[in-house]
Amino acid sequence: MSNIKSHGSHIFLDYIGYSPTCADDGNWMLQLMRDAVANSSAKEVHSHVEQFDGSTSPPGFAAVVLLDESHVTAHCYSEKGWLAIDCFTCGTCDPNIIIDQIHLALVREMPTLSQIIKSNHERFLYEDESGEV
């Protein structure tokens, strides 16, 4: 009997009603993401945020925390109130641990924020005839 396994899980979240918590909300979000990673079994290897003032790109930010087993990102269109977050792990860390911490911090800080999408996609599907990973 064959077993379908995956080597990784990728979670996507979309929110509406995002309202900046401060003028430098990209750094606030980056710290929130870094804290969630630190409270998981994933290892951060680099992080960066880019704040957009609306001069060449729509106002908002893009933030990334690179992990030894993939990434966590956030992208915001602040004038539209849109926020997209994703977390992909391809090792032993469950991305739900990171995503759940980020989500709880967001809704605590922004009670009017609404999550409109949460989807989880298994990645690198393969068939394991031996029953071993």
Backbone as XML, in Angstrom:
<?xml version="1.0"?>
<chain id="A" units="angstrom">
  <residue number="1" name="MET">
    <atom name="N" x="0.845" y="-1.180" z="0.000"/>
    <atom name="CA" x="0.000" y="0.000" z="0.000"/>
    <atom name="C" x="0.887" y="1.239" z="0.000"/>
  </residue>
  <residue number="2" name="SER">
    <atom name="N" x="0.568" y="2.207" z="-0.830"/>
    <atom name="CA" x="1.402" y="3.400" z="-0.926"/>
    <atom name="C" x="0.910" y="4.490" z="0.026"/>
  </residue>
  <residue number="3" name="ASN">
    <atom name="N" x="1.842" y="5.330" z="0.433"/>
    <atom name="CA" x="1.540" y="6.454" z="1.315"/>
    <atom name="C" x="1.916" y="7.754" z="0.622"/>
  </residue>
  <residue number="4" name="ILE">
    <atom name="N" x="0.985" y="8.683" z="0.578"/>
    <atom name="CA" x="1.289" y="10.013" z="0.057"/>
    <atom name="C" x="1.713" y="10.864" z="1.246"/>
  </residue>
  <residue number="5" name="LYS">
    <atom name="N" x="2.881" y="11.433" z="1.142"/>
    <atom name="CA" x="3.435" y="12.278" z="2.198"/>
    <atom name="C" x="3.760" y="13.641" z="1.615"/>
  </residue>
  <residue number="6" name="SER">
    <atom name="N" x="3.990" y="14.584" z="2.500"/>
    <atom name="CA" x="4.441" y="15.896" z="2.050"/>
    <atom name="C" x="5.690" y="16.271" z="2.827"/>
  </residue>
  <residue number="7" name="HIS">
    <atom name="N" x="6.442" y="17.123" z="2.219"/>
    <atom name="CA" x="7.624" y="17.652" z="2.885"/>
    <atom name="C" x="7.440" y="19.166" z="2.953"/>
  </residue>
  <residue number="8" name="GLY">
    <atom name="N" x="6.545" y="19.569" z="3.824"/>
    <atom name="CA" x="6.310" y="20.992" z="4.007"/>
    <atom name="C" x="4.854" y="21.360" z="3.957"/>
  </residue>
  <residue number="9" name="SER">
    <atom name="N" x="4.575" y="22.468" z="4.620"/>
    <atom name="CA" x="3.221" y="22.992" z="4.677"/>
    <atom name="C" x="3.295" y="24.507" z="4.518"/>
  </residue>
  <residue number="10" name="HIS">
    <atom name="N" x="2.352" y="25.059" z="3.749"/>
    <atom name="CA" x="2.344" y="26.483" z="3.431"/>
    <atom name="C" x="0.962" y="27.034" z="3.779"/>
  </residue>
  <residue number="11" name="ILE">
    <atom name="N" x="0.931" y="28.009" z="4.680"/>
    <atom name="CA" x="-0.331" y="28.597" z="5.118"/>
    <atom name="C" x="-0.425" y="30.029" z="4.601"/>
  </residue>
  <residue number="12" name="PHE">
    <atom name="N" x="-1.596" y="30.364" z="4.066"/>
    <atom name="CA" x="-1.864" y="31.701" z="3.545"/>
    <atom name="C" x="-3.009" y="32.328" z="4.341"/>
  </residue>
  <residue number="13" name="LEU">
    <atom name="N" x="-2.834" y="33.588" z="4.742"/>
    <atom name="CA" x="-3.879" y="34.354" z="5.423"/>
    <atom name="C" x="-4.111" y="35.657" z="4.671"/>
  </residue>
  <residue number="14" name="ASP">
    <atom name="N" x="-5.358" y="36.024" z="4.485"/>
    <atom name="CA" x="-5.715" y="37.340" z="3.961"/>
    <atom name="C" x="-6.627" y="38.018" z="4.959"/>
  </residue>
  <residue number="15" name="TYR">
    <atom name="N" x="-6.351" y="39.301" z="5.205"/>
    <atom name="CA" x="-7.142" y="40.107" z="6.126"/>
    <atom name="C" x="-7.639" y="41.354" z="5.423"/>
  </residue>
  <residue number="16" name="ILE">
    <atom name="N" x="-8.784" y="41.848" z="5.891"/>
    <atom name="CA" x="-9.263" y="43.169" z="5.515"/>
    <atom name="C" x="-9.482" y="43.952" z="6.805"/>
  </residue>
  <residue number="17" name="GLY">
    <atom name="N" x="-9.489" y="45.269" z="6.674"/>
    <atom name="CA" x="-9.684" y="46.100" z="7.852"/>
    <atom name="C" x="-8.402" y="46.396" z="8.596"/>
  </residue>
  <residue number="18" name="TYR">
    <atom name="N" x="-7.267" y="46.173" z="7.939"/>
    <atom name="CA" x="-5.985" y="46.474" z="8.579"/>
    <atom name="C" x="-5.861" y="47.981" z="8.756"/>
  </residue>
  <residue number="19" name="SER">
    <atom name="N" x="-5.454" y="48.379" z="9.936"/>
    <atom name="CA" x="-5.237" y="49.792" z="10.247"/>
    <atom name="C" x="-3.867" y="49.926" z="10.895"/>
  </residue>
  <residue number="20" name="PRO">
    <atom name="N" x="-2.981" y="50.727" z="10.305"/>
    <atom name="CA" x="-1.634" y="50.850" z="10.878"/>
    <atom name="C" x="-1.665" y="51.204" z="12.357"/>
  </residue>
  <residue number="21" name="THR">
    <atom name="N" x="-0.819" y="50.551" z="13.127"/>
    <atom name="CA" x="-0.740" y="50.795" z="14.564"/>
    <atom name="C" x="0.162" y="51.978" z="14.879"/>
  </residue>
  <residue number="22" name="CYS">
    <atom name="N" x="1.027" y="52.342" z="13.911"/>
    <atom name="CA" x="1.953" y="53.460" z="14.080"/>
    <atom name="C" x="2.477" y="53.836" z="12.699"/>
  </residue>
  <residue number="23" name="ALA">
    <atom name="N" x="3.239" y="54.919" z="12.623"/>
    <atom name="CA" x="3.784" y="55.358" z="11.339"/>
    <atom name="C" x="4.750" y="54.333" z="10.753"/>
  </residue>
  <residue number="24" name="ASP">
    <atom name="N" x="5.388" y="53.569" z="11.616"/>
    <atom name="CA" x="6.372" y="52.575" z="11.209"/>
    <atom name="C" x="5.805" y="51.170" z="11.401"/>
  </residue>
  <residue number="25" name="ASP">
    <atom name="N" x="4.603" y="50.938" z="10.877"/>
    <atom name="CA" x="3.923" y="49.673" z="11.145"/>
    <atom name="C" x="4.618" y="48.465" z="10.531"/>
  </residue>
  <residue number="26" name="GLY">
    <atom name="N" x="5.432" y="48.660" z="9.515"/>
    <atom name="CA" x="6.178" y="47.541" z="8.950"/>
    <atom name="C" x="7.145" y="46.939" z="9.959"/>
  </residue>
  <residue number="27" name="ASN">
    <atom name="N" x="7.826" y="47.785" z="10.720"/>
    <atom name="CA" x="8.735" y="47.276" z="11.756"/>
    <atom name="C" x="7.964" y="46.632" z="12.900"/>
  </residue>
  <residue number="28" name="TRP">
    <atom name="N" x="6.789" y="47.172" z="13.208"/>
    <atom name="CA" x="5.942" y="46.554" z="14.224"/>
    <atom name="C" x="5.559" y="45.139" z="13.793"/>
  </residue>
  <residue number="29" name="MET">
    <atom name="N" x="5.149" y="44.998" z="12.526"/>
    <atom name="CA" x="4.776" y="43.679" z="12.005"/>
    <atom name="C" x="5.977" y="42.742" z="11.967"/>
  </residue>
  <residue number="30" name="LEU">
    <atom name="N" x="7.121" y="43.259" z="11.544"/>
    <atom name="CA" x="8.312" y="42.424" z="11.499"/>
    <atom name="C" x="8.648" y="41.884" z="12.889"/>
  </residue>
  <residue number="31" name="GLN">
    <atom name="N" x="8.551" y="42.726" z="13.906"/>
    <atom name="CA" x="8.849" y="42.257" z="15.259"/>
    <atom name="C" x="7.841" y="41.205" z="15.722"/>
  </residue>
  <residue number="32" name="LEU">
    <atom name="N" x="6.582" y="41.409" z="15.367"/>
    <atom name="CA" x="5.546" y="40.431" z="15.697"/>
    <atom name="C" x="5.875" y="39.076" z="15.056"/>
  </residue>
  <residue number="33" name="MET">
    <atom name="N" x="6.306" y="39.105" z="13.792"/>
    <atom name="CA" x="6.670" y="37.881" z="13.079"/>
    <atom name="C" x="7.905" y="37.232" z="13.712"/>
  </residue>
  <residue number="34" name="ARG">
    <atom name="N" x="8.903" y="38.033" z="14.042"/>
    <atom name="CA" x="10.130" y="37.502" z="14.648"/>
    <atom name="C" x="9.840" y="36.868" z="16.009"/>
  </residue>
  <residue number="35" name="ASP">
    <atom name="N" x="8.957" y="37.495" z="16.792"/>
    <atom name="CA" x="8.580" y="36.927" z="18.086"/>
    <atom name="C" x="7.889" y="35.576" z="17.916"/>
  </residue>
  <residue number="36" name="ALA">
    <atom name="N" x="6.993" y="35.483" z="16.922"/>
    <atom name="CA" x="6.291" y="34.219" z="16.673"/>
    <atom name="C" x="7.278" y="33.123" z="16.269"/>
  </residue>
  <residue number="37" name="VAL">
    <atom name="N" x="8.250" y="33.471" z="15.439"/>
    <atom name="CA" x="9.271" y="32.497" z="15.037"/>
    <atom name="C" x="10.097" y="32.077" z="16.250"/>
  </residue>
  <residue number="38" name="ALA">
    <atom name="N" x="10.472" y="33.042" z="17.085"/>
    <atom name="CA" x="11.276" y="32.733" z="18.276"/>
    <atom name="C" x="10.539" y="31.807" z="19.236"/>
  </residue>
  <residue number="39" name="ASN">
    <atom name="N" x="9.204" y="31.859" z="19.223"/>
    <atom name="CA" x="8.395" y="31.000" z="20.091"/>
    <atom name="C" x="8.014" y="29.682" z="19.421"/>
  </residue>
  <residue number="40" name="SER">
    <atom name="N" x="8.690" y="29.337" z="18.346"/>
    <atom name="CA" x="8.455" y="28.077" z="17.640"/>
    <atom name="C" x="9.780" y="27.319" z="17.585"/>
  </residue>
  <residue number="41" name="SER">
    <atom name="N" x="9.776" y="26.201" z="16.902"/>
    <atom name="CA" x="11.019" y="25.435" z="16.755"/>
    <atom name="C" x="11.796" y="25.831" z="15.505"/>
  </residue>
  <residue number="42" name="ALA">
    <atom name="N" x="11.277" y="26.817" z="14.751"/>
    <atom name="CA" x="11.977" y="27.286" z="13.557"/>
    <atom name="C" x="13.151" y="28.176" z="13.960"/>
  </residue>
  <residue number="43" name="LYS">
    <atom name="N" x="14.107" y="28.292" z="13.063"/>
    <atom name="CA" x="15.285" y="29.127" z="13.313"/>
    <atom name="C" x="15.311" y="30.272" z="12.308"/>
  </residue>
  <residue number="44" name="GLU">
    <atom name="N" x="15.328" y="31.504" z="12.821"/>
    <atom name="CA" x="15.445" y="32.677" z="11.962"/>
    <atom name="C" x="16.881" y="32.800" z="11.468"/>
  </residue>
  <residue number="45" name="VAL">
    <atom name="N" x="17.035" y="33.072" z="10.158"/>
    <atom name="CA" x="18.370" y="33.295" z="9.618"/>
    <atom name="C" x="18.553" y="34.727" z="9.113"/>
  </residue>
  <residue number="46" name="HIS">
    <atom name="N" x="17.458" y="35.434" z="8.834"/>
    <atom name="CA" x="17.536" y="36.828" z="8.376"/>
    <atom name="C" x="16.135" y="37.425" z="8.421"/>
  </residue>
  <residue number="47" name="SER">
    <atom name="N" x="16.069" y="38.733" z="8.594"/>
    <atom name="CA" x="14.769" y="39.406" z="8.506"/>
    <atom name="C" x="14.956" y="40.788" z="7.887"/>
  </residue>
  <residue number="48" name="HIS">
    <atom name="N" x="13.903" y="41.269" z="7.251"/>
    <atom name="CA" x="13.957" y="42.576" z="6.595"/>
    <atom name="C" x="12.538" y="43.098" z="6.415"/>
  </residue>
  <residue number="49" name="VAL">
    <atom name="N" x="12.412" y="44.412" z="6.474"/>
    <atom name="CA" x="11.139" y="45.055" z="6.167"/>
    <atom name="C" x="11.408" y="46.239" z="5.250"/>
  </residue>
  <residue number="50" name="GLU">
    <atom name="N" x="10.490" y="46.470" z="4.359"/>
    <atom name="CA" x="10.545" y="47.635" z="3.472"/>
    <atom name="C" x="9.224" y="48.374" z="3.628"/>
  </residue>
  <residue number="51" name="GLN">
    <atom name="N" x="9.303" y="49.614" z="4.082"/>
    <atom name="CA" x="8.119" y="50.459" z="4.272"/>
    <atom name="C" x="7.925" y="51.255" z="2.985"/>
  </residue>
  <residue number="52" name="PHE">
    <atom name="N" x="6.715" y="51.277" z="2.456"/>
    <atom name="CA" x="6.414" y="52.005" z="1.224"/>
    <atom name="C" x="5.599" y="53.247" z="1.559"/>
  </residue>
  <residue number="53" name="ASP">
    <atom name="N" x="6.083" y="54.410" z="1.111"/>
    <atom name="CA" x="5.432" y="55.678" z="1.453"/>
    <atom name="C" x="4.410" y="56.132" z="0.425"/>
  </residue>
  <residue number="54" name="GLY">
    <atom name="N" x="4.245" y="55.384" z="-0.632"/>
    <atom name="CA" x="3.263" y="55.747" z="-1.649"/>
    <atom name="C" x="3.855" y="56.517" z="-2.811"/>
  </residue>
  <residue number="55" name="SER">
    <atom name="N" x="5.137" y="56.862" z="-2.742"/>
    <atom name="CA" x="5.730" y="57.648" z="-3.825"/>
    <atom name="C" x="5.942" y="56.822" z="-5.093"/>
  </residue>
  <residue number="56" name="THR">
    <atom name="N" x="6.395" y="55.584" z="-4.968"/>
    <atom name="CA" x="6.580" y="54.727" z="-6.141"/>
    <atom name="C" x="5.740" y="53.456" z="-6.064"/>
  </residue>
  <residue number="57" name="SER">
    <atom name="N" x="5.386" y="53.057" z="-4.879"/>
    <atom name="CA" x="4.530" y="51.888" z="-4.650"/>
    <atom name="C" x="3.387" y="52.335" z="-3.750"/>
  </residue>
  <residue number="58" name="PRO">
    <atom name="N" x="2.274" y="51.613" z="-3.760"/>
    <atom name="CA" x="1.188" y="51.991" z="-2.846"/>
    <atom name="C" x="1.676" y="51.987" z="-1.398"/>
  </residue>
  <residue number="59" name="PRO">
    <atom name="N" x="1.118" y="52.850" z="-0.532"/>
    <atom name="CA" x="1.527" y="52.876" z="0.868"/>
    <atom name="C" x="1.334" y="51.504" z="1.526"/>
  </residue>
  <residue number="60" name="GLY">
    <atom name="N" x="2.279" y="51.143" z="2.355"/>
    <atom name="CA" x="2.217" y="49.863" z="3.065"/>
    <atom name="C" x="3.610" y="49.363" z="3.365"/>
  </residue>
  <residue number="61" name="PHE">
    <atom name="N" x="3.746" y="48.055" z="3.397"/>
    <atom name="CA" x="5.054" y="47.457" z="3.686"/>
    <atom name="C" x="5.109" y="46.032" z="3.175"/>
  </residue>
  <residue number="62" name="ALA">
    <atom name="N" x="6.329" y="45.533" z="3.086"/>
    <atom name="CA" x="6.590" y="44.117" z="2.840"/>
    <atom name="C" x="7.621" y="43.702" z="3.878"/>
  </residue>
  <residue number="63" name="ALA">
    <atom name="N" x="7.365" y="42.602" z="4.565"/>
    <atom name="CA" x="8.265" y="42.121" z="5.611"/>
    <atom name="C" x="8.512" y="40.634" z="5.402"/>
  </residue>
  <residue number="64" name="VAL">
    <atom name="N" x="9.734" y="40.214" z="5.704"/>
    <atom name="CA" x="10.079" y="38.803" z="5.549"/>
    <atom name="C" x="10.992" y="38.373" z="6.689"/>
  </residue>
  <residue number="65" name="VAL">
    <atom name="N" x="10.730" y="37.172" z="7.177"/>
    <atom name="CA" x="11.635" y="36.498" z="8.094"/>
    <atom name="C" x="12.026" y="35.202" z="7.395"/>
  </residue>
  <residue number="66" name="LEU">
    <atom name="N" x="13.293" y="35.116" z="7.029"/>
    <atom name="CA" x="13.791" y="33.888" z="6.403"/>
    <atom name="C" x="14.099" y="32.877" z="7.496"/>
  </residue>
  <residue number="67" name="LEU">
    <atom name="N" x="13.673" y="31.664" z="7.263"/>
    <atom name="CA" x="13.893" y="30.574" z="8.214"/>
    <atom name="C" x="14.876" y="29.583" z="7.632"/>
  </residue>
  <residue number="68" name="ASP">
    <atom name="N" x="15.492" y="28.809" z="8.488"/>
    <atom name="CA" x="16.362" y="27.752" z="7.972"/>
    <atom name="C" x="15.545" y="26.713" z="7.204"/>
  </residue>
  <residue number="69" name="GLU">
    <atom name="N" x="14.243" y="26.716" z="7.413"/>
    <atom name="CA" x="13.393" y="25.788" z="6.662"/>
    <atom name="C" x="12.323" y="26.509" z="5.842"/>
  </residue>
  <residue number="70" name="SER">
    <atom name="N" x="12.518" y="27.766" z="5.524"/>
    <atom name="CA" x="11.738" y="28.519" z="4.553"/>
    <atom name="C" x="11.479" y="29.952" z="4.992"/>
  </residue>
  <residue number="71" name="HIS">
    <atom name="N" x="10.202" y="30.387" z="5.186"/>
    <atom name="CA" x="9.967" y="31.814" z="5.407"/>
    <atom name="C" x="8.618" y="32.125" z="6.050"/>
  </residue>
  <residue number="72" name="VAL">
    <atom name="N" x="8.509" y="33.373" z="6.531"/>
    <atom name="CA" x="7.252" y="33.995" z="6.940"/>
    <atom name="C" x="7.259" y="35.373" z="6.283"/>
  </residue>
  <residue number="73" name="THR">
    <atom name="N" x="6.170" y="35.744" z="5.602"/>
    <atom name="CA" x="6.110" y="37.066" z="4.979"/>
    <atom name="C" x="4.791" y="37.754" z="5.302"/>
  </residue>
  <residue number="74" name="ALA">
    <atom name="N" x="4.831" y="39.085" z="5.202"/>
    <atom name="CA" x="3.626" y="39.898" z="5.337"/>
    <atom name="C" x="3.710" y="41.007" z="4.304"/>
  </residue>
  <residue number="75" name="HIS">
    <atom name="N" x="2.590" y="41.284" z="3.659"/>
    <atom name="CA" x="2.524" y="42.359" z="2.671"/>
    <atom name="C" x="1.247" y="43.134" z="2.918"/>
  </residue>
  <residue number="76" name="CYS">
    <atom name="N" x="1.376" y="44.453" z="3.016"/>
    <atom name="CA" x="0.232" y="45.284" z="3.376"/>
    <atom name="C" x="0.019" y="46.412" z="2.379"/>
  </residue>
  <residue number="77" name="TYR">
    <atom name="N" x="-1.231" y="46.602" z="2.002"/>
    <atom name="CA" x="-1.683" y="47.783" z="1.267"/>
    <atom name="C" x="-2.491" y="48.593" z="2.275"/>
  </residue>
  <residue number="78" name="SER">
    <atom name="N" x="-1.814" y="49.483" z="2.994"/>
    <atom name="CA" x="-2.465" y="50.145" z="4.126"/>
    <atom name="C" x="-3.636" y="51.032" z="3.727"/>
  </residue>
  <residue number="79" name="GLU">
    <atom name="N" x="-3.585" y="51.690" z="2.575"/>
    <atom name="CA" x="-4.709" y="52.551" z="2.210"/>
    <atom name="C" x="-5.959" y="51.749" z="1.850"/>
  </residue>
  <residue number="80" name="LYS">
    <atom name="N" x="-5.794" y="50.495" z="1.490"/>
    <atom name="CA" x="-6.934" y="49.617" z="1.205"/>
    <atom name="C" x="-7.335" y="48.789" z="2.425"/>
  </residue>
  <residue number="81" name="GLY">
    <atom name="N" x="-6.445" y="48.723" z="3.435"/>
    <atom name="CA" x="-6.719" y="47.912" z="4.617"/>
    <atom name="C" x="-6.482" y="46.437" z="4.404"/>
  </residue>
  <residue number="82" name="TRP">
    <atom name="N" x="-5.667" y="46.093" z="3.414"/>
    <atom name="CA" x="-5.392" y="44.695" z="3.091"/>
    <atom name="C" x="-4.069" y="44.252" z="3.713"/>
  </residue>
  <residue number="83" name="LEU">
    <atom name="N" x="-4.061" y="43.042" z="4.229"/>
    <atom name="CA" x="-2.852" y="42.443" z="4.779"/>
    <atom name="C" x="-2.828" y="40.973" z="4.381"/>
  </residue>
  <residue number="84" name="ALA">
    <atom name="N" x="-1.727" y="40.553" z="3.772"/>
    <atom name="CA" x="-1.541" y="39.147" z="3.396"/>
    <atom name="C" x="-0.333" y="38.609" z="4.143"/>
  </residue>
  <residue number="85" name="ILE">
    <atom name="N" x="-0.486" y="37.437" z="4.726"/>
    <atom name="CA" x="0.596" y="36.789" z="5.462"/>
    <atom name="C" x="0.706" y="35.357" z="4.970"/>
  </residue>
  <residue number="86" name="ASP">
    <atom name="N" x="1.934" y="34.870" z="4.872"/>
    <atom name="CA" x="2.103" y="33.454" z="4.577"/>
    <atom name="C" x="3.277" y="32.913" z="5.377"/>
  </residue>
  <residue number="87" name="CYS">
    <atom name="N" x="3.219" y="31.623" z="5.643"/>
    <atom name="CA" x="4.286" y="30.932" z="6.364"/>
    <atom name="C" x="4.471" y="29.566" z="5.718"/>
  </residue>
  <residue number="88" name="PHE">
    <atom name="N" x="5.693" y="29.292" z="5.305"/>
    <atom name="CA" x="6.042" y="28.014" z="4.701"/>
    <atom name="C" x="7.170" y="27.395" z="5.507"/>
  </residue>
  <residue number="89" name="THR">
    <atom name="N" x="6.967" y="26.182" z="5.960"/>
    <atom name="CA" x="8.026" y="25.428" z="6.619"/>
    <atom name="C" x="8.144" y="24.071" z="5.938"/>
  </residue>
  <residue number="90" name="CYS">
    <atom name="N" x="9.367" y="23.665" z="5.696"/>
    <atom name="CA" x="9.588" y="22.370" z="5.042"/>
    <atom name="C" x="10.420" y="21.444" z="5.920"/>
  </residue>
  <residue number="91" name="GLY">
    <atom name="N" x="10.450" y="21.740" z="7.208"/>
    <atom name="CA" x="11.159" y="20.888" z="8.151"/>
    <atom name="C" x="10.185" y="20.345" z="9.178"/>
  </residue>
  <residue number="92" name="THR">
    <atom name="N" x="10.613" y="20.319" z="10.414"/>
    <atom name="CA" x="9.786" y="19.741" z="11.466"/>
    <atom name="C" x="8.863" y="20.751" z="12.140"/>
  </residue>
  <residue number="93" name="CYS">
    <atom name="N" x="9.081" y="22.040" z="11.913"/>
    <atom name="CA" x="8.252" y="23.067" z="12.545"/>
    <atom name="C" x="6.868" y="23.131" z="11.887"/>
  </residue>
  <residue number="94" name="ASP">
    <atom name="N" x="5.825" y="23.141" z="12.708"/>
    <atom name="CA" x="4.459" y="23.290" z="12.228"/>
    <atom name="C" x="4.192" y="24.775" z="12.001"/>
  </residue>
  <residue number="95" name="PRO">
    <atom name="N" x="3.908" y="25.207" z="10.764"/>
    <atom name="CA" x="3.685" y="26.626" z="10.513"/>
    <atom name="C" x="2.462" y="27.180" z="11.241"/>
  </residue>
  <residue number="96" name="ASN">
    <atom name="N" x="1.535" y="26.321" z="11.642"/>
    <atom name="CA" x="0.372" y="26.780" z="12.398"/>
    <atom name="C" x="0.775" y="27.434" z="13.720"/>
  </residue>
  <residue number="97" name="ILE">
    <atom name="N" x="1.864" y="26.973" z="14.313"/>
    <atom name="CA" x="2.334" y="27.560" z="15.572"/>
    <atom name="C" x="2.700" y="29.021" z="15.357"/>
  </residue>
  <residue number="98" name="ILE">
    <atom name="N" x="3.394" y="29.310" z="14.272"/>
    <atom name="CA" x="3.794" y="30.679" z="13.953"/>
    <atom name="C" x="2.584" y="31.512" z="13.548"/>
  </residue>
  <residue number="99" name="ILE">
    <atom name="N" x="1.774" y="30.979" z="12.650"/>
    <atom name="CA" x="0.603" y="31.708" z="12.151"/>
    <atom name="C" x="-0.378" y="32.024" z="13.273"/>
  </residue>
  <residue number="100" name="ASP">
    <atom name="N" x="-0.635" y="31.076" z="14.149"/>
    <atom name="CA" x="-1.596" y="31.307" z="15.237"/>
    <atom name="C" x="-1.132" y="32.424" z="16.169"/>
  </residue>
  <residue number="101" name="GLN">
    <atom name="N" x="0.171" y="32.474" z="16.447"/>
    <atom name="CA" x="0.695" y="33.541" z="17.306"/>
    <atom name="C" x="0.548" y="34.905" z="16.632"/>
  </residue>
  <residue number="102" name="ILE">
    <atom name="N" x="0.848" y="34.965" z="15.353"/>
    <atom name="CA" x="0.707" y="36.225" z="14.614"/>
    <atom name="C" x="-0.749" y="36.655" z="14.600"/>
  </residue>
  <residue number="103" name="HIS">
    <atom name="N" x="-1.642" y="35.724" z="14.298"/>
    <atom name="CA" x="-3.073" y="36.041" z="14.237"/>
    <atom name="C" x="-3.588" y="36.576" z="15.580"/>
  </residue>
  <residue number="104" name="LEU">
    <atom name="N" x="-3.251" y="35.910" z="16.665"/>
    <atom name="CA" x="-3.720" y="36.362" z="17.984"/>
    <atom name="C" x="-3.221" y="37.764" z="18.312"/>
  </residue>
  <residue number="105" name="ALA">
    <atom name="N" x="-1.972" y="38.048" z="18.003"/>
    <atom name="CA" x="-1.427" y="39.386" z="18.262"/>
    <atom name="C" x="-2.120" y="40.436" z="17.399"/>
  </residue>
  <residue number="106" name="LEU">
    <atom name="N" x="-2.412" y="40.101" z="16.156"/>
    <atom name="CA" x="-3.087" y="41.044" z="15.257"/>
    <atom name="C" x="-4.490" y="41.385" z="15.738"/>
  </residue>
  <residue number="107" name="VAL">
    <atom name="N" x="-5.281" y="40.380" z="16.054"/>
    <atom name="CA" x="-6.669" y="40.653" z="16.457"/>
    <atom name="C" x="-6.737" y="41.292" z="17.838"/>
  </residue>
  <residue number="108" name="ARG">
    <atom name="N" x="-5.740" y="41.052" z="18.669"/>
    <atom name="CA" x="-5.682" y="41.724" z="19.968"/>
    <atom name="C" x="-5.422" y="43.220" z="19.765"/>
  </residue>
  <residue number="109" name="GLU">
    <atom name="N" x="-4.555" y="43.548" z="18.824"/>
    <atom name="CA" x="-4.186" y="44.940" z="18.563"/>
    <atom name="C" x="-5.228" y="45.662" z="17.696"/>
  </residue>
  <residue number="110" name="MET">
    <atom name="N" x="-5.898" y="44.908" z="16.800"/>
    <atom name="CA" x="-6.854" y="45.493" z="15.856"/>
    <atom name="C" x="-8.153" y="44.698" z="15.880"/>
  </residue>
  <residue number="111" name="PRO">
    <atom name="N" x="-9.044" y="45.004" z="16.818"/>
    <atom name="CA" x="-10.277" y="44.221" z="16.951"/>
    <atom name="C" x="-11.177" y="44.234" z="15.710"/>
  </residue>
  <residue number="112" name="THR">
    <atom name="N" x="-11.032" y="45.229" z="14.835"/>
    <atom name="CA" x="-11.880" y="45.285" z="13.640"/>
    <atom name="C" x="-11.272" y="44.545" z="12.447"/>
  </residue>
  <residue number="113" name="LEU">
    <atom name="N" x="-10.087" y="43.987" z="12.624"/>
    <atom name="CA" x="-9.444" y="43.227" z="11.559"/>
    <atom name="C" x="-10.224" y="41.941" z="11.307"/>
  </residue>
  <residue number="114" name="SER">
    <atom name="N" x="-10.458" y="41.619" z="10.030"/>
    <atom name="CA" x="-11.192" y="40.393" z="9.671"/>
    <atom name="C" x="-10.339" y="39.497" z="8.792"/>
  </residue>
  <residue number="115" name="GLN">
    <atom name="N" x="-10.189" y="38.260" z="9.229"/>
    <atom name="CA" x="-9.510" y="37.259" z="8.405"/>
    <atom name="C" x="-10.519" y="36.735" z="7.400"/>
  </residue>
  <residue number="116" name="ILE">
    <atom name="N" x="-10.220" y="36.880" z="6.111"/>
    <atom name="CA" x="-11.170" y="36.422" z="5.093"/>
    <atom name="C" x="-10.735" y="35.125" z="4.426"/>
  </residue>
  <residue number="117" name="ILE">
    <atom name="N" x="-9.447" y="34.804" z="4.534"/>
    <atom name="CA" x="-8.948" y="33.547" z="3.963"/>
    <atom name="C" x="-7.896" y="32.961" z="4.892"/>
  </residue>
  <residue number="118" name="LYS">
    <atom name="N" x="-7.994" y="31.673" z="5.119"/>
    <atom name="CA" x="-6.904" y="30.893" z="5.706"/>
    <atom name="C" x="-6.876" y="29.585" z="4.940"/>
  </residue>
  <residue number="119" name="SER">
    <atom name="N" x="-5.770" y="29.345" z="4.268"/>
    <atom name="CA" x="-5.665" y="28.098" z="3.522"/>
    <atom name="C" x="-4.305" y="27.465" z="3.784"/>
  </residue>
  <residue number="120" name="ASN">
    <atom name="N" x="-4.321" y="26.155" z="3.843"/>
    <atom name="CA" x="-3.110" y="25.382" z="4.113"/>
    <atom name="C" x="-2.877" y="24.453" z="2.932"/>
  </residue>
  <residue number="121" name="HIS">
    <atom name="N" x="-1.667" y="24.500" z="2.416"/>
    <atom name="CA" x="-1.317" y="23.680" z="1.260"/>
    <atom name="C" x="-0.108" y="22.825" z="1.601"/>
  </residue>
  <residue number="122" name="GLU">
    <atom name="N" x="-0.264" y="21.534" z="1.411"/>
    <atom name="CA" x="0.865" y="20.628" z="1.596"/>
    <atom name="C" x="1.769" y="20.784" z="0.378"/>
  </residue>
  <residue number="123" name="ARG">
    <atom name="N" x="3.068" y="20.780" z="0.615"/>
    <atom name="CA" x="4.035" y="21.007" z="-0.457"/>
    <atom name="C" x="4.914" y="19.773" z="-0.636"/>
  </residue>
  <residue number="124" name="PHE">
    <atom name="N" x="5.527" y="19.676" z="-1.789"/>
    <atom name="CA" x="6.449" y="18.591" z="-2.127"/>
    <atom name="C" x="5.835" y="17.227" z="-1.821"/>
  </residue>
  <residue number="125" name="LEU">
    <atom name="N" x="4.666" y="16.978" z="-2.416"/>
    <atom name="CA" x="4.015" y="15.693" z="-2.225"/>
    <atom name="C" x="4.801" y="14.589" z="-2.924"/>
  </residue>
  <residue number="126" name="TYR">
    <atom name="N" x="4.891" y="13.451" z="-2.263"/>
    <atom name="CA" x="5.595" y="12.314" z="-2.835"/>
    <atom name="C" x="4.967" y="11.032" z="-2.306"/>
  </residue>
  <residue number="127" name="GLU">
    <atom name="N" x="5.223" y="9.968" z="-3.032"/>
    <atom name="CA" x="4.706" y="8.673" z="-2.635"/>
    <atom name="C" x="5.829" y="7.872" z="-1.993"/>
  </residue>
  <residue number="128" name="ASP">
    <atom name="N" x="5.569" y="7.379" z="-0.790"/>
    <atom name="CA" x="6.574" y="6.617" z="-0.057"/>
    <atom name="C" x="6.113" y="5.163" z="0.056"/>
  </residue>
  <residue number="129" name="GLU">
    <atom name="N" x="6.693" y="4.346" z="-0.767"/>
    <atom name="CA" x="6.325" y="2.924" z="-0.787"/>
    <atom name="C" x="6.770" y="2.189" z="0.470"/>
  </residue>
  <residue number="130" name="SER">
    <atom name="N" x="7.871" y="2.633" z="1.068"/>
    <atom name="CA" x="8.418" y="1.911" z="2.214"/>
    <atom name="C" x="7.741" y="2.288" z="3.514"/>
  </residue>
  <residue number="131" name="GLY">
    <atom name="N" x="6.965" y="3.364" z="3.509"/>
    <atom name="CA" x="6.348" y="3.825" z="4.739"/>
    <atom name="C" x="7.274" y="4.698" z="5.558"/>
  </residue>
  <residue number="132" name="GLU">
    <atom name="N" x="8.456" y="5.050" z="4.997"/>
    <atom name="CA" x="9.408" y="5.881" z="5.706"/>
    <atom name="C" x="9.535" y="7.250" z="5.032"/>
  </residue>
  <residue number="133" name="VAL">
    <atom name="N" x="9.871" y="8.236" z="5.828"/>
    <atom name="CA" x="10.053" y="9.584" z="5.298"/>
    <atom name="C" x="11.454" y="9.750" z="4.793"/>
  </residue>
</chain>
